[in-house]
Amino acid sequence: MKVLAINGSPHEQGCTYTAIRLVADELEKQGIETEIVQVGKLPVRSCIGCRACKEGKRCVFDDIVNECIDKSKDADGILLGSPVYYSGIAGSMKCFLDRFFYAGPYLHYKVGAAVVSARRAGTVETFQQLNNYFNLRNIVIAPSHYWNEVHGSNAEDVMKDEEGVQIMRTLGRNMAWLLKMMEYGKNAVPLPEQEEVIHTNFIR
Ligand SMILES: Cc1cc2nc3c(=O)[nH]c(=O)nc-3n(C[C@H](O)[C@H](O)[C@H](O)COP(=O)(O)O)c2cc1C
C-alpha cells in the first residue's frame, strides 16, 4: 500500500516535513510506503475556474498538480501537511489544493489525513481548512487523539514538542490501521450506493 504525502511548506526539512516524517515512519513500520512531494516552494498557479477539468481534460496548467493527480491513481491514502500562514493554509499549498481537488484526485473512499505546523496560533483553523478538501471528495479521514498539530520554527523545535510528536505517531498508526481495514474489508463490504450529484446553488 502507498500514501502520497504533500508538503505545503517551502522548507524541505522544516517543521511540516518533520510532522509528515513522523507519520510516515509509523506507516512504513507497517509496510506502507510513503512518497513525499514538496509543493510549498513552487510557484503554483491558482485555479482560474475555467472548468476545462470538468470536461474531462487535465488541468490547463500542466504542472505539479497534474503530476500529483496521476500519482493519486495508485495511492491508497493521502497525507496533507501545511505550515500555518496567517491562521490559514500557506499560499502555494492553497493554490495546489484548489486545483488538485477540483481537477481530481482519484481518492474516493481512500484514506486522508492532514497535519499542520505553527509557531503558536492558527492551527485549528488551518487543520479544518485542510480537512474541508477531504469532506467533499468522499475521503475517509484518519483520526488521532488530538488535532494534528505540531509547534515550532524549525525541525528541532518540533521534536521538542513531545505532545505534537505523539499526536503524529498516533495518527500514523491510526492511518495504517484504517488503510488495512479498508483493504481487507473491501471485498466483504461493498462501497455505498452512489447517486448522481445535485448542484442547486442555494436557489432552487
Ligand atoms: C508568512 C508566514 C506567516 C505565518 N503565520 C503564522 C501564524 O499565523 N501563526 C503561527 O503560529 N505561525 C505562523 N508562522 C510561522 C510558521 O507557521 C511556523 O514557523 C511553521 O512551523 C513553519 O513550518 P515549516 O518549517 O514547515 O515551514 C508564519 C510564517 C510565515 C513565513
The ligand as an SDF file (V2000), in Angstrom:
LIG
                    3D

 31 33  0  0  0  0  0  0  0  0999 V2000
    4.2190   34.2440    6.0720 C   0  0  0  0  0  0  0  0  0  0  0  0
    4.1960   33.4890    7.3740 C   0  0  0  0  0  0  0  0  0  0  0  0
    3.0430   33.5260    8.1510 C   0  0  0  0  0  0  0  0  0  0  0  0
    2.9990   32.8340    9.3730 C   0  0  0  0  0  0  0  0  0  0  0  0
    1.8460   32.8700   10.1160 N   0  0  0  0  0  0  0  0  0  0  0  0
    1.8010   32.2070   11.2940 C   0  0  0  0  0  0  0  0  0  0  0  0
    0.6050   32.2010   12.0780 C   0  0  0  0  0  0  0  0  0  0  0  0
   -0.4370   32.7340   11.7170 O   0  0  0  0  0  0  0  0  0  0  0  0
    0.6400   31.5410   13.2730 N   0  0  0  0  0  0  0  0  0  0  0  0
    1.7710   30.9100   13.7230 C   0  0  0  0  0  0  0  0  0  0  0  0
    1.7350   30.3670   14.8120 O   0  0  0  0  0  0  0  0  0  0  0  0
    2.8830   30.8490   12.9790 N   0  0  0  0  0  0  0  0  0  0  0  0
    2.9350   31.4790   11.7790 C   0  0  0  0  0  0  0  0  0  0  0  0
    4.0680   31.4080   11.0100 N   0  0  0  0  0  0  0  0  0  0  0  0
    5.1700   30.5300   11.4440 C   0  0  0  0  0  0  0  0  0  0  0  0
    5.0960   29.1190   10.7860 C   0  0  0  0  0  0  0  0  0  0  0  0
    3.7700   28.6570   10.6730 O   0  0  0  0  0  0  0  0  0  0  0  0
    5.8410   28.1030   11.6390 C   0  0  0  0  0  0  0  0  0  0  0  0
    7.1460   28.5210   11.9180 O   0  0  0  0  0  0  0  0  0  0  0  0
    5.8310   26.7340   10.9790 C   0  0  0  0  0  0  0  0  0  0  0  0
    6.0980   25.7640   11.9480 O   0  0  0  0  0  0  0  0  0  0  0  0
    6.8720   26.6350    9.8520 C   0  0  0  0  0  0  0  0  0  0  0  0
    6.7750   25.3650    9.2500 O   0  0  0  0  0  0  0  0  0  0  0  0
    7.8280   24.8790    8.1410 P   0  0  0  0  0  0  0  0  0  0  0  0
    9.1730   24.7890    8.8240 O   0  0  0  0  0  0  0  0  0  0  0  0
    7.3460   23.5670    7.6790 O   0  0  0  0  0  0  0  0  0  0  0  0
    7.8250   25.9060    7.0590 O   0  0  0  0  0  0  0  0  0  0  0  0
    4.1410   32.0790    9.8090 C   0  0  0  0  0  0  0  0  0  0  0  0
    5.2950   32.0580    8.9970 C   0  0  0  0  0  0  0  0  0  0  0  0
    5.3210   32.7350    7.8110 C   0  0  0  0  0  0  0  0  0  0  0  0
    6.5780   32.6670    6.9440 C   0  0  0  0  0  0  0  0  0  0  0  0
  1  2  1  0
  2  3  1  0
  2 30  2  0
  3  4  2  0
  4  5  1  0
  4 28  1  0
  5  6  2  0
  6  7  1  0
  6 13  1  0
  7  8  2  0
  7  9  1  0
  9 10  1  0
 10 11  2  0
 10 12  1  0
 12 13  2  0
 13 14  1  0
 14 15  1  0
 14 28  1  0
 15 16  1  0
 16 17  1  0
 16 18  1  0
 18 19  1  0
 18 20  1  0
 20 21  1  0
 20 22  1  0
 22 23  1  0
 23 24  1  0
 24 25  2  0
 24 26  1  0
 24 27  1  0
 28 29  2  0
 29 30  1  0
 30 31  1  0
M  END
$$$$
